[in-house]
Amino acid sequence: MMTEIEFAEDVQTICKRPKMYSPNGTFFEIYCFLDGFGIGVMEKRCSHSAFTPFRNWLAEANERGHKFPISLHKFRDQFSSDEKALTEFASLFRKYVRFEERKG
């Protein structure tokens, strides 16, 4: 089992070199890979996805309310490439984990 901080470190590593972990290294391939990996290894269990709490936090941070998490397609479309989307995804996930850690 791994903590959210440890998982965030893996998210960062995988997002830096996505083609090492999936055939094409696309945003959606890596998201799915990380989601499955996270469900299997995280100490903190989620009901739907390893990223549900993160996506809810992201929606609240963007004043959308936690009942309407940001669409992955809308998130990806904000960036000119999968590489940029993955970099931002990893950065935001790390920010979320730090926020949760401080909240305690």
TORROMI-404774 format. One record per atom (N, C-alpha, C, O): residue number from 1; residue in three letters; atom name; x, y, z. Coordinates in Angstrom, 3 decimals. Atoms other than C-alpha are relative to their C-alpha. Example, Ala and Ser with C-alpha at 12.3 -4.5 7.8 and 13.67 -1.06 7.14 Angstrom:
BEGIN
k; r; a; c1; c2; c3
1; ALA; N; 0.890; -1.190; 0.000 $
1; ALA; CA; 12.300; -4.500; 7.800 $
1; ALA; C; 0.900; 1.200; 0.000 $
1; ALA; O; 1.936; 1.181; 0.665 $
2; SER; N; -0.820; -1.190; -0.060 $
2; SER; CA; 13.670; -1.060; 7.140 $
2; SER; C; -0.770; 1.090; 0.730 $
2; SER; O; -0.261; 2.198; 0.899 $
end
This chain:
BEGIN
k; r; a; c1; c2; c3
1; MET; N; 0.835; -1.186; 0.000 $
1; MET; CA; 0.000; 0.000; 0.000 $
1; MET; C; 0.880; 1.249; 0.000 $
1; MET; O; 2.020; 1.228; 0.462 $
2; MET; N; -0.760; -1.243; 0.032 $
2; MET; CA; 1.092; 3.556; -0.551 $
2; MET; C; -0.874; 1.181; 0.396 $
2; MET; O; -2.091; 1.168; 0.210 $
3; THR; N; 0.699; -1.217; -0.410 $
3; THR; CA; 0.161; 6.962; 0.799 $
3; THR; C; -0.273; 0.865; -1.228 $
3; THR; O; 0.243; 0.606; -2.315 $
4; GLU; N; 0.271; -0.923; 1.105 $
4; GLU; CA; -1.202; 9.781; -1.342 $
4; GLU; C; 1.267; 0.732; -0.442 $
4; GLU; O; 1.453; 0.992; -1.630 $
5; ILE; N; -1.259; -0.683; 0.341 $
5; ILE; CA; 2.185; 11.523; -1.178 $
5; ILE; C; 0.854; -0.911; -0.875 $
5; ILE; O; 1.413; -0.462; -1.876 $
6; GLU; N; -0.783; 0.945; 0.804 $
6; GLU; CA; 3.925; 8.406; -2.491 $
6; GLU; C; -0.629; -0.173; -1.390 $
6; GLU; O; 0.077; -0.234; -2.397 $
7; PHE; N; 0.691; 0.120; 1.274 $
7; PHE; CA; 1.281; 8.035; -5.193 $
7; PHE; C; 0.219; 1.250; -0.849 $
7; PHE; O; 0.415; 1.142; -2.060 $
8; ALA; N; -0.243; -1.259; 0.727 $
8; ALA; CA; 1.713; 11.729; -6.156 $
8; ALA; C; 1.391; 0.002; -0.627 $
8; ALA; O; 1.576; 0.518; -1.728 $
9; GLU; N; -1.352; 0.094; 0.556 $
9; GLU; CA; 5.431; 11.061; -6.639 $
9; GLU; C; 0.009; -0.896; -1.230 $
9; GLU; O; 0.679; -0.593; -2.217 $
10; ASP; N; 0.101; 0.883; 1.163 $
10; ASP; CA; 4.597; 8.177; -8.976 $
10; ASP; C; -0.739; 0.681; -1.148 $
10; ASP; O; -0.366; 0.521; -2.309 $
11; VAL; N; 0.731; -0.749; 1.034 $
11; VAL; CA; 2.086; 10.362; -10.839 $
11; VAL; C; 0.976; 0.937; -0.707 $
11; VAL; O; 0.994; 1.004; -1.936 $
12; GLN; N; -0.988; -0.924; 0.563 $
12; GLN; CA; 4.854; 12.938; -11.345 $
12; GLN; C; 0.969; -0.736; -0.926 $
12; GLN; O; 1.222; -0.291; -2.045 $
13; THR; N; -0.968; 0.784; 0.768 $
13; THR; CA; 7.324; 10.310; -12.576 $
13; THR; C; -0.604; -0.520; -1.297 $
13; THR; O; 0.004; -0.406; -2.361 $
14; ILE; N; 0.656; 0.588; 1.170 $
14; ILE; CA; 4.876; 8.636; -14.956 $
14; ILE; C; -0.383; 1.080; -1.011 $
14; ILE; O; -0.264; 0.874; -2.218 $
15; CYS; N; 0.382; -1.087; 0.912 $
15; CYS; CA; 3.653; 11.947; -16.387 $
15; CYS; C; 1.208; 0.616; -0.709 $
15; CYS; O; 1.057; 1.209; -1.777 $
16; LYS; N; -1.209; -0.533; 0.638 $
16; LYS; CA; 7.260; 12.963; -17.156 $
16; LYS; C; 0.422; -0.850; -1.200 $
16; LYS; O; 0.962; -0.322; -2.172 $
17; ARG; N; -0.402; 0.914; 1.057 $
17; ARG; CA; 7.842; 9.897; -19.352 $
17; ARG; C; -1.152; -0.945; -0.353 $
17; ARG; O; -1.055; -2.154; -0.146 $
18; PRO; N; 1.213; 0.794; 0.211 $
18; PRO; CA; 4.404; 8.711; -20.442 $
18; PRO; C; 0.145; -1.156; -0.996 $
18; PRO; O; -0.547; -2.166; -0.866 $
19; LYS; N; -0.143; 1.071; 1.000 $
19; LYS; CA; 5.566; 6.612; -23.412 $
19; LYS; C; 0.684; -1.239; 0.557 $
19; LYS; O; 0.702; -2.285; -0.093 $
20; MET; N; -0.566; 1.174; -0.669 $
20; MET; CA; 7.375; 4.308; -20.992 $
20; MET; C; -1.106; -0.861; 0.614 $
20; MET; O; -0.882; -2.029; 0.930 $
21; TYR; N; 1.063; 0.684; -0.719 $
21; TYR; CA; 4.014; 3.341; -19.491 $
21; TYR; C; -1.223; -0.321; -0.842 $
21; TYR; O; -2.116; -1.038; -0.388 $
22; SER; N; 1.135; 0.297; 0.875 $
22; SER; CA; 1.603; 3.241; -22.425 $
22; SER; C; 0.470; 0.063; -1.455 $
22; SER; O; 1.509; 0.657; -1.744 $
23; PRO; N; -0.436; 0.072; 1.404 $
23; PRO; CA; 1.766; 2.635; -26.183 $
23; PRO; C; 0.297; 1.363; -0.641 $
23; PRO; O; 1.293; 1.514; -1.348 $
24; ASN; N; -0.161; -1.293; 0.656 $
24; ASN; CA; 1.367; 6.272; -27.233 $
24; ASN; C; 0.280; 1.152; 0.959 $
24; ASN; O; 0.631; 2.248; 0.522 $
25; GLY; N; -0.265; -1.035; -0.991 $
25; GLY; CA; 1.765; 8.226; -24.005 $
25; GLY; C; -1.001; 1.140; -0.003 $
25; GLY; O; -0.670; 2.259; 0.389 $
26; THR; N; 1.000; -1.068; 0.039 $
26; THR; CA; -1.469; 10.159; -24.490 $
26; THR; C; -0.529; 0.296; 1.402 $
26; THR; O; -0.395; -0.511; 2.322 $
27; PHE; N; 0.582; -0.395; -1.278 $
27; PHE; CA; -3.176; 12.013; -21.678 $
27; PHE; C; -0.987; -1.057; 0.500 $
27; PHE; O; -0.935; -1.454; 1.664 $
28; PHE; N; 1.039; 0.939; -0.429 $
28; PHE; CA; -6.092; 9.564; -21.620 $
28; PHE; C; 0.565; -1.388; 0.321 $
28; PHE; O; 0.088; -2.046; 1.246 $
29; GLU; N; -0.636; 1.284; -0.329 $
29; GLU; CA; -3.889; 6.446; -21.716 $
29; GLU; C; 0.639; 0.062; 1.379 $
29; GLU; O; 0.484; -0.854; 2.187 $
30; ILE; N; -0.692; -0.129; -1.285 $
30; ILE; CA; -1.843; 7.718; -18.791 $
30; ILE; C; -0.989; 0.189; 1.143 $
30; ILE; O; -0.803; -0.375; 2.221 $
31; TYR; N; 1.015; -0.170; -1.044 $
31; TYR; CA; -4.885; 8.859; -16.826 $
31; TYR; C; -0.586; -1.361; 0.384 $
31; TYR; O; -0.696; -1.678; 1.568 $
32; CYS; N; 0.584; 1.321; -0.269 $
32; CYS; CA; -6.426; 5.385; -17.157 $
32; CYS; C; 0.994; -0.921; 0.692 $
32; CYS; O; 0.636; -1.652; 1.615 $
33; PHE; N; -1.044; 0.798; -0.632 $
33; PHE; CA; -3.148; 3.703; -16.279 $
33; PHE; C; 0.150; 0.381; 1.471 $
33; PHE; O; 0.151; -0.482; 2.349 $
34; LEU; N; -0.174; -0.481; -1.370 $
34; LEU; CA; -2.697; 5.865; -13.178 $
34; LEU; C; -1.226; -0.292; 0.863 $
34; LEU; O; -1.094; -0.618; 2.043 $
35; ASP; N; 1.221; 0.270; -0.751 $
35; ASP; CA; -6.318; 5.418; -12.143 $
35; ASP; C; -0.038; -1.462; 0.455 $
35; ASP; O; -0.312; -1.748; 1.620 $
36; GLY; N; -0.026; 1.426; -0.360 $
36; GLY; CA; -6.058; 1.626; -12.238 $
36; GLY; C; 1.082; -0.303; 1.007 $
36; GLY; O; 0.857; -1.040; 1.967 $
37; PHE; N; -1.124; 0.178; -0.919 $
37; PHE; CA; -2.680; 1.707; -10.526 $
37; PHE; C; -0.358; 0.539; 1.379 $
37; PHE; O; -0.122; -0.122; 2.390 $
38; GLY; N; 0.370; -0.636; -1.265 $
38; GLY; CA; -3.974; 4.077; -7.844 $
38; GLY; C; -1.030; -0.790; 0.781 $
38; GLY; O; -0.924; -0.923; 2.000 $
39; ILE; N; 1.029; 0.803; -0.672 $
39; ILE; CA; -7.019; 1.963; -7.081 $
39; ILE; C; 0.633; -1.217; 0.663 $
39; ILE; O; 0.218; -1.637; 1.744 $
40; GLY; N; -0.649; 1.194; -0.539 $
40; GLY; CA; -4.730; -1.007; -6.537 $
40; GLY; C; 0.956; 0.242; 1.142 $
40; GLY; O; 1.138; -0.643; 1.978 $
41; VAL; N; -1.073; -0.197; -0.974 $
41; VAL; CA; -2.084; 0.593; -4.353 $
41; VAL; C; -0.267; 1.016; 1.106 $
41; VAL; O; 0.453; 1.033; 2.103 $
42; MET; N; 0.226; -1.060; -0.987 $
42; MET; CA; -3.572; 3.496; -2.408 $
42; MET; C; -0.591; -0.544; 1.296 $
42; MET; O; -1.479; -1.396; 1.286 $
43; GLU; N; 0.534; 0.355; -1.316 $
43; GLU; CA; -4.178; 3.114; 1.323 $
43; GLU; C; -1.427; 0.522; 0.146 $
43; GLU; O; -2.303; -0.159; 0.679 $
44; LYS; N; 1.301; -0.660; -0.094 $
44; LYS; CA; -7.114; 5.496; 1.086 $
44; LYS; C; -0.845; -0.485; -1.181 $
44; LYS; O; -0.550; -0.167; -2.333 $
45; ARG; N; 0.832; 0.574; 1.062 $
45; ARG; CA; -9.816; 3.686; -0.872 $
45; ARG; C; -1.069; 0.982; -0.459 $
45; ARG; O; -1.648; 1.716; 0.343 $
46; CYS; N; 1.031; -0.845; 0.595 $
46; CYS; CA; -12.161; 5.512; -3.221 $
46; CYS; C; -1.088; -0.895; -0.567 $
46; CYS; O; -0.835; -2.041; -0.939 $
47; SER; N; 1.115; 0.814; 0.471 $
47; SER; CA; -15.553; 4.327; -4.318 $
47; SER; C; -0.023; -0.155; -1.512 $
47; SER; O; -0.492; -1.177; -2.014 $
48; HIS; N; 0.141; 0.042; 1.447 $
48; HIS; CA; -15.231; 5.104; -8.006 $
48; HIS; C; 1.333; 0.002; -0.723 $
48; HIS; O; 1.586; -0.841; -1.584 $
49; SER; N; -1.268; -0.203; 0.703 $
49; SER; CA; -11.798; 6.241; -9.087 $
49; SER; C; 1.042; 0.484; 0.998 $
49; SER; O; 0.711; 1.112; 2.003 $
50; ALA; N; -1.078; -0.493; -0.864 $
50; ALA; CA; -8.439; 6.924; -7.508 $
50; ALA; C; 0.042; 1.526; -0.010 $
50; ALA; O; 0.554; 2.138; 0.928 $
51; PHE; N; -0.069; -1.440; 0.146 $
51; PHE; CA; -8.861; 10.508; -8.717 $
51; PHE; C; -1.306; 0.728; 0.323 $
51; PHE; O; -1.379; 1.944; 0.149 $
52; THR; N; 1.271; -0.676; -0.298 $
52; THR; CA; -12.460; 11.210; -7.635 $
52; THR; C; 0.171; 1.125; 1.018 $
52; THR; O; -0.311; 2.229; 0.767 $
53; PRO; N; -0.171; -1.112; -0.951 $
53; PRO; CA; -11.459; 13.223; -4.533 $
53; PRO; C; 0.776; 1.169; -0.613 $
53; PRO; O; 0.455; 2.330; -0.355 $
54; PHE; N; -0.781; -1.044; 0.668 $
54; PHE; CA; -8.893; 15.136; -6.616 $
54; PHE; C; -0.867; 0.781; -0.982 $
54; PHE; O; -0.820; 2.011; -1.013 $
55; ARG; N; 0.849; -0.683; 0.980 $
55; ARG; CA; -11.385; 15.901; -9.366 $
55; ARG; C; -1.070; 0.843; 0.679 $
55; ARG; O; -1.434; 1.907; 0.178 $
56; ASN; N; 0.954; -0.813; -0.769 $
56; ASN; CA; -13.916; 17.088; -6.780 $
56; ASN; C; 0.676; 1.256; 0.534 $
56; ASN; O; 0.106; 2.346; 0.474 $
57; TRP; N; -0.765; -1.139; -0.500 $
57; TRP; CA; -11.260; 19.333; -5.224 $
57; TRP; C; 0.260; 0.995; -1.126 $
57; TRP; O; 0.123; 2.205; -0.941 $
58; LEU; N; -0.278; -0.856; 1.148 $
58; LEU; CA; -10.350; 20.672; -8.655 $
58; LEU; C; -1.249; 0.764; -0.427 $
58; LEU; O; -1.173; 1.942; -0.776 $
59; ALA; N; 1.257; -0.664; 0.357 $
59; ALA; CA; -13.998; 21.433; -9.413 $
59; ALA; C; -0.318; 1.110; 1.003 $
59; ALA; O; -0.710; 2.211; 0.615 $
60; GLU; N; 0.254; -1.019; -1.028 $
60; GLU; CA; -14.398; 23.268; -6.094 $
60; GLU; C; 0.967; 1.168; -0.138 $
60; GLU; O; 0.580; 2.323; 0.042 $
61; ALA; N; -0.997; -1.058; 0.177 $
61; ALA; CA; -11.172; 25.195; -6.729 $
61; ALA; C; -0.369; 0.900; -1.183 $
61; ALA; O; 0.002; 2.074; -1.217 $
62; ASN; N; 0.444; -0.768; 1.170 $
62; ASN; CA; -12.705; 26.313; -10.032 $
62; ASN; C; -1.451; 0.435; 0.128 $
62; ASN; O; -2.104; 0.791; -0.853 $
63; GLU; N; 1.355; -0.455; -0.337 $
63; GLU; CA; -16.004; 27.164; -8.311 $
63; GLU; C; -1.100; -0.695; -0.794 $
63; GLU; O; -2.083; -0.073; -1.197 $
64; ARG; N; 1.014; 0.777; 0.707 $
64; ARG; CA; -17.934; 24.389; -10.027 $
64; ARG; C; -0.847; -0.827; 0.973 $
64; ARG; O; -1.880; -1.371; 0.583 $
65; GLY; N; 0.697; 0.829; -0.977 $
65; GLY; CA; -19.059; 22.639; -6.846 $
65; GLY; C; 0.428; -1.449; -0.165 $
65; GLY; O; 0.673; -1.905; -1.283 $
66; HIS; N; -0.532; 1.359; 0.053 $
66; HIS; CA; -18.007; 19.109; -5.960 $
66; HIS; C; -0.907; -0.984; -0.740 $
66; HIS; O; -0.463; -2.077; -1.091 $
67; LYS; N; 0.888; 0.931; 0.706 $
67; LYS; CA; -21.042; 17.554; -7.646 $
67; LYS; C; 0.242; -0.003; -1.506 $
67; LYS; O; -0.295; -0.846; -2.225 $
68; PHE; N; -0.274; -0.096; 1.432 $
68; PHE; CA; -19.734; 18.573; -11.048 $
68; PHE; C; 1.505; 0.026; -0.252 $
68; PHE; O; 2.054; 1.064; -0.620 $
69; PRO; N; -1.445; -0.004; 0.235 $
69; PRO; CA; -16.113; 17.462; -11.340 $
69; PRO; C; 0.315; 0.314; -1.460 $
69; PRO; O; -0.461; 0.011; -2.366 $
70; ILE; N; -0.396; -0.412; 1.342 $
70; ILE; CA; -14.259; 18.795; -14.335 $
70; ILE; C; 0.101; -1.209; -0.929 $
70; ILE; O; 0.630; -2.254; -0.552 $
71; SER; N; -0.074; 1.048; 1.015 $
71; SER; CA; -14.588; 16.694; -17.474 $
71; SER; C; 1.458; -0.188; -0.412 $
71; SER; O; 2.191; 0.785; -0.586 $
72; LEU; N; -1.376; 0.261; 0.425 $
72; LEU; CA; -11.343; 15.001; -18.463 $
72; LEU; C; 0.257; 0.562; -1.392 $
72; LEU; O; 1.351; 1.051; -1.676 $
73; HIS; N; -0.162; -0.537; 1.351 $
73; HIS; CA; -11.924; 16.032; -22.068 $
73; HIS; C; 0.171; 1.517; 0.041 $
73; HIS; O; 0.995; 2.072; -0.686 $
74; LYS; N; -0.136; -1.458; -0.121 $
74; LYS; CA; -12.392; 19.669; -21.061 $
74; LYS; C; 1.365; 0.366; 0.582 $
74; LYS; O; 1.996; 1.335; 0.159 $
75; PHE; N; -1.321; -0.240; -0.579 $
75; PHE; CA; -9.267; 19.486; -18.929 $
75; PHE; C; 1.059; -0.126; -1.091 $
75; PHE; O; 1.882; 0.772; -1.264 $
76; ARG; N; -1.009; 0.242; 1.047 $
76; ARG; CA; -7.217; 18.013; -21.798 $
76; ARG; C; -0.038; 1.086; -1.075 $
76; ARG; O; 1.006; 1.522; -1.558 $
77; ASP; N; 0.154; -0.990; 1.070 $
77; ASP; CA; -8.607; 20.520; -24.312 $
77; ASP; C; 0.560; 1.377; 0.357 $
77; ASP; O; 0.714; 2.231; -0.516 $
78; GLN; N; -0.569; -1.285; -0.419 $
78; GLN; CA; -7.177; 23.395; -22.266 $
78; GLN; C; 1.468; 0.140; -0.408 $
78; GLN; O; 2.039; 1.225; -0.299 $
79; PHE; N; -1.439; 0.011; 0.277 $
79; PHE; CA; -3.664; 22.445; -23.416 $
79; PHE; C; 0.275; -0.345; -1.455 $
79; PHE; O; -0.513; -1.034; -2.103 $
80; SER; N; -0.342; 0.200; 1.407 $
80; SER; CA; -1.927; 22.384; -26.778 $
80; SER; C; 0.557; -1.394; -0.296 $
80; SER; O; 0.664; -1.792; -1.456 $
81; SER; N; -0.546; 1.348; 0.216 $
81; SER; CA; -0.468; 18.901; -26.229 $
81; SER; C; -0.285; -0.884; 1.205 $
81; SER; O; -0.592; -0.406; 2.297 $
82; ASP; N; 0.150; 0.952; -1.105 $
82; ASP; CA; -0.793; 15.758; -24.152 $
82; ASP; C; 1.101; 0.223; 1.033 $
82; ASP; O; 0.863; 0.131; 2.237 $
83; GLU; N; -1.129; -0.232; -0.907 $
83; GLU; CA; 2.622; 16.502; -22.687 $
83; GLU; C; -0.291; 1.141; 0.972 $
83; GLU; O; -0.042; 1.015; 2.171 $
84; LYS; N; 0.327; -1.137; -0.864 $
84; LYS; CA; 1.483; 19.885; -21.360 $
84; LYS; C; -1.146; -0.338; 0.947 $
84; LYS; O; -1.134; 0.067; 2.109 $
85; ALA; N; 1.127; 0.404; -0.854 $
85; ALA; CA; -1.773; 18.406; -20.050 $
85; ALA; C; 0.482; -0.916; 1.125 $
85; ALA; O; 0.042; -0.778; 2.266 $
86; LEU; N; -0.522; 0.913; -1.023 $
86; LEU; CA; 0.122; 15.653; -18.213 $
86; LEU; C; 0.853; 0.737; 1.027 $
86; LEU; O; 0.791; 0.434; 2.219 $
87; THR; N; -0.821; -0.794; -0.918 $
87; THR; CA; 2.579; 18.135; -16.717 $
87; THR; C; -0.894; 0.764; 0.974 $
87; THR; O; -0.639; 0.776; 2.178 $
88; GLU; N; 0.918; -0.760; -0.856 $
88; GLU; CA; -0.268; 20.288; -15.406 $
88; GLU; C; -0.799; -0.926; 0.914 $
88; GLU; O; -1.033; -0.602; 2.079 $
89; PHE; N; 0.736; 0.977; -0.804 $
89; PHE; CA; -2.217; 17.242; -14.212 $
89; PHE; C; 0.839; -0.426; 1.209 $
89; PHE; O; 0.349; -0.427; 2.338 $
90; ALA; N; -0.889; 0.428; -1.087 $
90; ALA; CA; 0.766; 16.030; -12.156 $
90; ALA; C; 0.208; 1.121; 1.008 $
90; ALA; O; 0.215; 0.884; 2.216 $
91; SER; N; -0.202; -1.153; -0.879 $
91; SER; CA; 1.346; 19.520; -10.765 $
91; SER; C; -1.234; 0.265; 0.866 $
91; SER; O; -1.115; 0.497; 2.069 $
92; LEU; N; 1.245; -0.226; -0.756 $
92; LEU; CA; -2.299; 19.977; -9.751 $
92; LEU; C; -0.269; -1.126; 0.997 $
92; LEU; O; -0.757; -0.879; 2.100 $
93; PHE; N; 0.209; 1.113; -0.927 $
93; PHE; CA; -2.459; 16.510; -8.212 $
93; PHE; C; 0.907; 0.150; 1.214 $
93; PHE; O; 0.483; -0.095; 2.343 $
94; ARG; N; -0.926; -0.220; -1.119 $
94; ARG; CA; 0.602; 17.275; -6.103 $
94; ARG; C; -0.508; 1.126; 0.902 $
94; ARG; O; -0.435; 1.023; 2.127 $
95; LYS; N; 0.569; -1.122; -0.764 $
95; LYS; CA; -0.985; 20.585; -5.035 $
95; LYS; C; -1.184; -0.490; 0.840 $
95; LYS; O; -1.321; -0.109; 2.002 $
96; TYR; N; 1.140; 0.570; -0.724 $
96; TYR; CA; -4.154; 18.690; -4.053 $
96; TYR; C; 0.477; -0.832; 1.197 $
96; TYR; O; -0.062; -0.704; 2.296 $
97; VAL; N; -0.499; 0.863; -1.083 $
97; VAL; CA; -2.180; 16.156; -1.986 $
97; VAL; C; 0.567; 0.847; 1.132 $
97; VAL; O; 0.353; 0.535; 2.304 $
98; ARG; N; -0.529; -0.907; -1.038 $
98; ARG; CA; -0.374; 18.961; -0.145 $
98; ARG; C; -1.132; 0.681; 0.769 $
98; ARG; O; -1.077; 0.820; 1.991 $
99; PHE; N; 1.180; -0.615; -0.627 $
99; PHE; CA; -3.700; 20.673; 0.518 $
99; PHE; C; -0.642; -0.975; 0.979 $
99; PHE; O; -0.949; -0.606; 2.112 $
100; GLU; N; 0.607; 1.020; -0.864 $
100; GLU; CA; -5.150; 17.453; 1.936 $
100; GLU; C; 0.876; -0.300; 1.211 $
100; GLU; O; 0.372; -0.522; 2.312 $
101; GLU; N; -0.939; 0.262; -1.089 $
101; GLU; CA; -2.031; 16.885; 4.027 $
101; GLU; C; -0.098; 1.091; 1.079 $
101; GLU; O; -0.106; 0.793; 2.273 $
102; ARG; N; 0.116; -1.124; -0.952 $
102; ARG; CA; -2.319; 20.355; 5.627 $
102; ARG; C; -1.331; -0.024; 0.726 $
102; ARG; O; -1.429; 0.320; 1.904 $
103; LYS; N; 1.363; 0.061; -0.570 $
103; LYS; CA; -6.023; 19.857; 6.195 $
103; LYS; C; -0.059; -1.063; 1.103 $
103; LYS; O; -0.791; -0.939; 2.085 $
104; GLY; N; -0.203; 1.013; -0.992 $
104; GLY; CA; -5.073; 16.727; 8.082 $
104; GLY; C; -1.092; -0.892; 0.292 $
104; GLY; O; -0.957; -1.776; 1.138 $
end
